[in-house]
Amino acid sequence: MLVPDYPSGGFSLILCKKRVAMVFFLALLTVSFVAGCESRSQRKTKNTFKLKVSDEVKDIPLSEILPKNTKGIGKHEKEISDSVRYDYMYGTLAGQYGNLAISEKSLKKALAREPDFVDARHNLGLVYYKKGLADKAVKEWVTTLRLDPKYSETYYDLGIFMLDSNRKKDAVTLMNRCIQLEPYHLKARFALGKMAQIDGKIQEAIRHFRAYQMKDKGDLRVHIALGELFLLANQADTSLKEFEAAARIDDKNPQVHYQLGAAYHRRQSIGQALFHYKRATELAPDHMDSFINIGDIYFSRQEYASALAAYNSALGVDSTNTYAKRKAAQAEQKLLEHKSGL
């Protein structure tokens, strides 16, 4: 189980539905996926999130989670009094700023007066989950779905719990239910897209990411993912457009420049490829793949001194890389032959 830095790269849980004025995010989980064009030198996020869960809840059947009723019996914000709404909003705001103790207290206060208050029930589950109390969180979310079977966010939250419990199939089922209710639920679309991508389901992944872009066209992660996917689908032109869009969003992202370099390299636009590879190494001095590709370009041009320098830079990042070792030795041999010829 991994937790985010996910600059926006991780899965996060939202503490109220989009119609509520105060919304905030609890960053809970990042699933790292190895994509086809992902850099070999990319570092993985360190795990710090600790989730406590009993075997009973970890193995809870999906049938016990999904609501039996189809009609909601709970109350939403517009149906409660101002005083209860105040406690709810205060608890939500406290959660936004990371004060989970006050958030829990205020949400419980609201629920003591309105036990069927759907949004408060859902958000209390998020507080518990952020505290690592999975059993309590799942209980609140199951209750949330009983109160409102169409509360789409809860299906996503439970899907994240399933991923934490290594139950990917059930996670997909729950997140699919989420997007059935809310077709442009961004976090669910992103999660489904990444899971499809790692499973090699290229067209399914593209479908989810394109749906994501129907609502948000400016997400760097989605442009990169689509660039990788279209490349795997042999749609080089479309792939390049996605990487170029990513560069317009973040011109200081080394992985974007690496991918652009690779795209131009495949097109034999060597000047542009070198520019982007070098830019990647300026932004990330440990970007081994870019150094290797720079070396390959110079080697093909018979500029062996520059090639050797690039391969040695790659070996400075990873001294065990057999390809860089072999190519550095070849470049060095070529230099010696050239010198002897003089």
C-alpha positions in Angstrom: 0.0 0.0 0.0 1.4 3.4 -1.0 0.5 6.9 0.0 0.9 10.0 -2.1 3.1 12.6 -2.7 1.1 12.3 -5.9 1.3 15.8 -6.6 -1.9 15.3 -7.9 -0.6 11.9 -8.6 -2.2 9.8 -6.1 -5.6 8.7 -5.3 -7.3 11.2 -2.8 -10.6 11.0 -1.0 -12.9 14.0 -1.0 -14.8 14.8 2.2 -18.0 16.0 0.7 -19.9 15.9 -2.5 -19.4 18.5 -5.2 -22.6 20.3 -4.4 -21.4 21.1 -0.9 -19.7 24.5 -0.5 -16.7 23.3 1.6 -14.8 20.5 -0.1 -11.4 19.2 0.9 -9.2 16.3 0.1 -7.6 13.6 2.3 -4.7 12.2 0.4 -4.7 8.5 1.1 -3.3 6.3 -1.6 -1.0 6.3 -4.5 -0.8 3.3 -6.7 2.5 3.3 -8.6 2.2 1.8 -12.1 5.0 0.9 -14.4 4.0 2.2 -17.8 5.5 1.1 -21.1 7.5 4.3 -21.6 8.1 5.1 -18.0 11.7 6.1 -17.1 13.8 3.3 -15.6 15.3 5.9 -13.2 12.0 7.2 -11.8 11.9 6.9 -8.0 9.0 5.3 -6.1 7.0 7.0 -3.4 7.8 5.9 0.1 5.1 4.3 2.1 4.1 6.1 5.3 0.3 5.5 5.6 -0.6 2.8 8.1 -4.0 1.2 7.8 -5.4 -1.0 10.6 -8.0 -3.5 9.5 -9.4 -6.7 10.9 -9.4 -9.9 8.8 -13.2 -9.8 9.0 -13.4 -6.4 7.3 -10.5 -7.0 5.0 -12.3 -10.0 3.6 -15.8 -8.6 3.8 -17.9 -10.0 0.8 -18.9 -7.4 -1.8 -22.5 -8.5 -1.3 -22.3 -7.1 2.3 -21.1 -3.8 1.0 -23.4 -3.1 -1.9 -26.8 -1.7 -0.8 -29.9 -3.9 -1.0 -32.2 -1.0 -1.4 -32.4 1.2 -4.5 -34.3 4.2 -2.9 -32.5 6.6 -0.6 -33.8 7.0 3.0 -31.2 9.5 4.3 -31.1 13.3 4.5 -28.8 15.6 2.6 -27.6 19.1 3.5 -30.6 21.0 2.3 -32.9 18.9 4.5 -31.2 19.6 7.8 -31.3 22.6 10.2 -28.8 25.4 10.2 -27.3 24.4 13.5 -26.6 20.8 12.4 -25.3 22.1 9.1 -22.9 24.3 11.1 -21.4 21.3 12.9 -21.1 19.4 9.7 -19.4 22.3 7.9 -17.1 23.0 10.8 -16.1 19.3 10.9 -15.5 19.3 7.2 -13.3 22.5 7.4 -11.4 21.0 10.3 -10.7 17.9 8.3 -9.4 20.1 5.4 -6.8 21.5 7.7 -5.8 18.1 9.0 -7.4 18.5 12.5 -9.0 15.0 12.5 -9.9 15.1 16.2 -12.0 18.2 15.8 -13.4 16.9 12.5 -14.5 13.7 14.1 -16.0 15.4 17.1 -18.0 17.9 15.0 -19.3 15.3 12.5 -20.4 13.0 15.4 -22.2 16.0 16.9 -24.1 16.5 13.7 -24.9 12.8 13.4 -26.1 12.7 17.0 -28.9 15.1 16.0 -29.4 13.8 12.5 -28.3 10.1 12.3 -29.4 9.8 8.7 -27.4 12.8 7.5 -25.7 11.2 4.5 -22.9 13.6 3.8 -21.8 13.7 7.5 -21.9 9.9 7.6 -19.7 9.7 4.5 -17.3 12.3 5.7 -16.9 10.6 9.1 -15.9 7.5 7.3 -13.2 9.5 5.5 -11.9 10.8 8.8 -11.7 7.3 10.2 -9.9 6.1 7.1 -7.4 9.0 7.3 -6.7 7.9 10.9 -6.1 4.4 9.6 -9.2 2.9 11.2 -10.5 0.9 8.3 -13.1 -1.1 10.2 -14.9 2.1 11.4 -14.5 3.7 8.0 -16.1 0.8 6.1 -18.9 0.7 8.6 -19.8 4.3 8.0 -19.6 3.9 4.2 -21.8 0.9 4.2 -24.3 2.9 6.2 -23.9 5.8 3.8 -24.9 3.5 0.9 -27.9 2.2 2.8 -29.0 5.8 3.3 -28.3 6.8 -0.3 -27.5 4.0 -2.8 -26.6 6.6 -5.4 -23.9 8.3 -3.4 -21.2 7.9 -6.0 -18.2 9.1 -4.0 -18.7 6.3 -1.5 -18.2 3.6 -4.2 -14.9 5.2 -5.1 -13.8 5.4 -1.4 -14.7 1.7 -0.9 -12.8 1.0 -4.1 -9.7 2.6 -2.6 -10.2 0.4 0.5 -10.3 -2.7 -1.8 -7.1 -1.7 -3.4 -5.5 -1.3 0.0 -6.8 -4.8 0.7 -5.3 -6.3 -2.5 -8.8 -6.9 -3.9 -8.3 -5.3 -7.3 -11.3 -7.0 -9.0 -13.7 -5.7 -6.3 -12.1 -2.3 -6.6 -12.8 -2.2 -10.3 -16.4 -3.3 -9.6 -17.0 -0.5 -7.1 -15.3 2.2 -9.2 -17.4 1.1 -12.2 -20.5 1.5 -10.1 -19.2 5.0 -9.2 -18.8 6.1 -12.9 -22.2 4.6 -13.7 -23.7 7.1 -11.3 -21.3 9.9 -12.1 -19.7 9.4 -15.5 -17.1 12.1 -15.1 -16.0 11.2 -11.6 -12.3 12.2 -12.1 -10.6 10.1 -9.4 -12.5 7.0 -10.4 -11.8 7.5 -14.1 -8.1 8.0 -13.3 -7.9 4.9 -11.1 -9.7 2.8 -13.7 -7.5 4.1 -16.4 -4.3 3.3 -14.6 -5.4 -0.1 -13.6 -6.4 -0.9 -17.2 -3.0 0.5 -18.4 -1.0 -1.7 -16.1 -3.1 -4.7 -17.2 -2.3 -3.9 -20.9 -5.9 -3.0 -21.7 -4.9 -0.1 -23.9 -8.2 0.9 -25.5 -10.0 0.6 -22.1 -7.4 2.8 -20.5 -7.7 5.3 -23.3 -11.5 5.4 -22.9 -11.2 6.2 -19.2 -8.6 8.9 -19.7 -10.6 10.5 -22.6 -13.6 10.6 -20.3 -11.5 12.3 -17.7 -10.5 14.9 -20.2 -14.1 15.6 -21.0 -14.2 17.4 -17.6 -10.6 18.3 -17.1 -8.3 18.8 -20.0 -5.4 20.2 -18.0 -4.2 17.2 -15.9 -0.5 16.5 -16.6 -0.7 12.9 -15.5 -3.5 12.1 -17.9 -1.6 13.7 -20.9 1.4 11.6 -20.0 -0.6 8.4 -19.6 -2.4 9.0 -22.9 1.0 9.7 -24.6 2.3 6.4 -23.4 -0.9 4.5 -24.4 -1.1 6.0 -27.9 2.5 5.1 -28.4 1.7 1.5 -27.5 -1.3 1.6 -29.8 1.1 2.6 -32.7 -0.5 6.1 -32.9 2.8 8.1 -32.8 1.3 11.4 -34.0 -1.5 11.4 -31.4 1.1 10.3 -28.7 3.3 13.3 -29.6 0.4 15.7 -29.3 -0.3 14.4 -25.7 3.3 14.8 -24.7 3.4 18.3 -26.2 0.3 19.2 -24.3 2.0 17.9 -21.1 5.0 20.2 -21.8 2.7 23.2 -22.1 1.3 22.4 -18.7 4.6 21.8 -17.0 7.8 22.7 -19.0 10.0 21.7 -16.0 8.9 18.1 -15.8 11.9 15.9 -16.7 9.8 12.9 -17.6 7.8 15.0 -20.1 11.0 16.1 -21.8 12.3 12.6 -21.9 9.1 11.3 -23.6 9.3 14.2 -26.1 12.9 13.4 -26.8 11.9 9.7 -27.3 9.1 10.7 -29.6 11.3 13.0 -31.8 14.0 10.3 -31.7 11.7 7.8 -33.3 10.8 10.4 -35.9 14.5 10.9 -36.6 14.2 14.5 -35.6 17.6 14.2 -33.9 18.1 17.9 -33.1 14.8 18.1 -31.2 15.4 14.8 -29.6 18.8 16.0 -28.2 17.2 19.2 -27.0 14.6 17.4 -24.9 16.9 14.7 -23.6 19.4 17.4 -22.5 16.6 19.4 -20.9 15.5 16.3 -19.0 19.0 15.8 -17.6 19.2 19.5 -16.6 15.9 19.1 -14.7 16.8 15.7 -13.3 20.6 15.1 -13.2 20.0 11.4 -12.4 17.8 10.8 -15.4 19.8 7.8 -16.7 17.6 7.0 -19.7 18.2 10.4 -21.2 21.9 10.1 -20.8 21.9 6.7 -22.5 19.8 8.0 -25.4 22.1 11.1 -25.8 25.0 8.7 -25.9 23.3 6.6 -28.6 22.7 9.7 -30.7 26.3 10.8 -30.5 27.6 7.3 -31.1 25.5 7.0 -34.3 27.0 10.3 -35.4 30.5 9.0 -34.7 31.0 11.7 -32.1 32.6 9.2 -29.7 33.9 11.6 -27.1 30.5 13.1 -26.6 29.0 9.6 -26.6 31.5 8.4 -24.0 30.7 11.4 -21.8 27.0 10.7 -21.9 27.4 6.9 -21.2 29.7 7.8 -18.3 27.1 10.1 -16.9 24.6 7.3 -17.1 27.0 5.1 -15.2 27.4 7.8 -12.6 23.7 7.3 -11.9 23.8 3.5 -12.0 27.2 1.9 -12.2 25.7 -1.6 -12.8 23.9 -0.7 -16.0 25.2 -3.3 -18.5 24.1 -1.4 -21.6 25.8 1.8 -20.6 29.0 -0.2 -19.7 29.1 -1.9 -23.0 28.4 1.2 -25.0 31.0 3.2 -23.0 33.6 0.6 -23.7 32.7 0.6 -27.4 33.0 4.4 -27.5 36.3 4.3 -25.8 37.6 1.7 -28.2 36.5 3.9 -31.2 38.4 6.8 -29.7 41.5 4.7 -29.3 41.2 3.4 -32.9 40.7 7.0 -34.2 43.8 8.1 -32.2 45.9 5.2 -33.5 44.8 6.0 -37.0 46.2 9.5 -36.6 
